[in-house]
């Protein structure tokens, strides 16, 4: 049996064994027992997986996250999708693994007892947090992706998972066992509501945000509370960390991990036209493979790093601790740094794994900031701060080992019924290892930990950690309307700064703006937002079908007037019109676009010998005034990177179009303004910003359905087949935020898409009194409709079944009617209601799945159909089916 098998918690067996199979953990009814924590049935253990971003991360409803493949994932798939769970893969589909498991820890004093409850602790197979029985303990999924979905209400991100669990189970729960010293679990009496959020946007796809609400469900005050996030990484190829040899002498891949702590990260903030460096306090615990396996031929490289950043705690003034230790499968052989001042004898024979509640509580609250693991062999004998590591093993520990860490903070007090918050981000960073020989050259016998450390790249990790903090609490946003918008940096022409707000005494900046002050926020107001930058809202969309064509009408008021969450700029850039034969994102094709005419100014940086994009795009007029002496013929695009523009003070620029620059309606773009006099209809020119506030005298600004005419657009898509449906959508995009490093964002191609048949609209049907007809008629079973794409495009089956996909179509229908199909003898075969809004582009169409009212496939024959309107007017026709 391998060492990794020792680490498999009993939760592996959850779905393989019935509750009665857990030996002494039998079902207890509670009769005759005064223990308030006795449960009635077993917990419903569930897993889910965040996979919309580049970081794939599993979560559970029992206090564990990032659970290792082959451990908790056996027979325990994603409860919502049924897909196999990956622990922590980065980037997505890379075949890497950056975690064995993470867990929530909490310790407290309850009465005279010192208690700790853990989601998991690794070696001793302890699991002490569990959900309720089904369905009360089931996880919940929400998403902002589709406003029409029932999962949309209350959603925060593109992928929300919500779980509730407690530490109050004392029996009948898998993995709930006595600790190392034989003591059974004693609950603190807390309930945890865990929410986790993930996004796919480029700035937010490298982290998952967690938000915990910890409630005291005990009848006593819970005091001296400390909370912690425990992580055991095991970095390596997915599913092979116990099969592949590790680096620098490690026998297995999970035995060559290193970890550390970074209190600050040097970041750059764009303030006006000036880049200002500042230290972002991130308090970040990280863990990675010691070399990234960059030299291992035939093996997946794991050159990234992952870790934990705390973004919210119940109080600003805290005791923070960072402890790490290594495991050898036996606590007596484990090692972890211990400060002389806070040393505690764990009575296990080792200084690493804290076994039992009292030892765990000590680690939660010891206020240690352990030195980074690679410095283990650098601690001298008789050091005044740290206990000396074992001399014979110190170098091995510094070279990487089976390492885990605990990032913790406190103390707090939680009264009965009170809830305290905790929010953290699990973050990944790319290109942590860039030098394939760094480990060999600077660890092991050579041992130069400072040089090794200098060759590690924390840039991407720091940037992603900053974005995680910004999404949690948006800089410059006064969420609670108390007048405070957060911390900021101010740059003025006289080189003065608000040093109190900025938190530094002196700053040197080479270039300053003249005659004004610029301000940029780098922290929020302390009130959670859990909101990331997103593309402008998609426009309101209508489809007006005609025979062989679909007219697309849309109104972009919200798209063009919604400010960016972070920059507060009106950053709308353009629209794109897509069409598809089905509703899959990959099926959509671009058929038209409008893009405002603007240009990026690239500034040459002599130090790096490259052009950099720093500013938001400029209009052509702005550039002509600034660099072309107001000459209307001056063309910025002739000044390329190879043929730059030389300005004043040795400045060198190049100019590039931002997007397609297709902005001449009906000329360079097929999109047109709906109203010829649109330039005279700009609402702000009349002091109006909302359609709801338009007085009677200005009603000419509005369409018949109450939208501003100025923002009305239309485009006609032609040469379409009338007998098949098309999906159409219009997206909106912005130009990004160069100062924040945000790329341009576009709204979803699939959300709010509408479908229509290119047939006569309901208005045309009514005006021309067109008769109902059906197709195909006759219907032939040998017509190969499925193979030719006329059927089965929306099948719920991966391999469409012909009899399940057969369809007969009705056209020229009134919006509301009853459709009946009869045999030639007058027997009713099927009846169904057609009820659509008159403006619905599918209101004139319906289809019959050729299933009878007895749920049988129809047989060959001649049939009659009737279409009856609510006023009693009825049309009748004949249908032939050849099966």
Secondary structure, 3 states (H helix, E strand, C coil): CCHHHHHCCHHHHCCCCCHHHCCCCCCCCCCCCCCCCCCCCCCCCCEEEECCCCCEEEEECCCEECCCCCCCCCCCCECCCCCCCCCEECCCCCCEECCCEEEEEEEEEECCEEEEEECCCCCCCCCCCECCCCCCCCCEEECCCCCCCCCCCCCCCCEEEEEEEECCCCCCCCCCCCCCCCCCCCCCCEEEEEEEEECCCCCCCCEEEEEEEEEECCCCCEEEEEEEEEEECCCEECCCCCCCCCCCCCCCHHHCEEEEEEEEEEEEEEECCEEEEEEEEEEEEEEEECCCCCCCCCCCCCCCEEEEEEEECCCCCCEEEEEEEECCCCHHHCECCCECCCCCCCCCCCCCCCCHHHHHHHHHHCCCECCCHHHHHHCCCCCCCECCCCCCCHHHHHCCECEEEEEEEEEEEECCCCEEEEEEEEEEECCCECCCCHHHHHCCCCCCHHHHHHCECCHHHHHHHHHHHHHHCCCCCCCCCCCCCCCEEEEECCCCCCHHHHCCCCCCCCCCCCCCEEEEECCCCCCCCCCCCCCCCCCEEEEEEECCEEEEEEECHHHHHCCCCCCCCCCEEEEEEEEECCCCHHHCEEEEEEECCEEEEEEEECCCCEEEECCCCEEHHHHHHHHCCCCCCCCHHHCCCCCCEECCCCCEEEEEECCCCCCCECCCECCEECCCCHHHHCHHHHCCCCHHHCCHHHHHHECCCCCEHHHEEEEEECCCCCCCEEEEEEEEEECCEHHHCECCCECCCCCCCEEEECCCCHHHHHHHCCCCEEECCCEECCCCCCCCCCCCCCCCCCCCCHHHHCCEEEECCCCEEEEEEEECCCCEEEEEEEECCCCCCCCCCEEECCECCCCCECCCEEEEEEEEECCCCEEEEEEEEEC
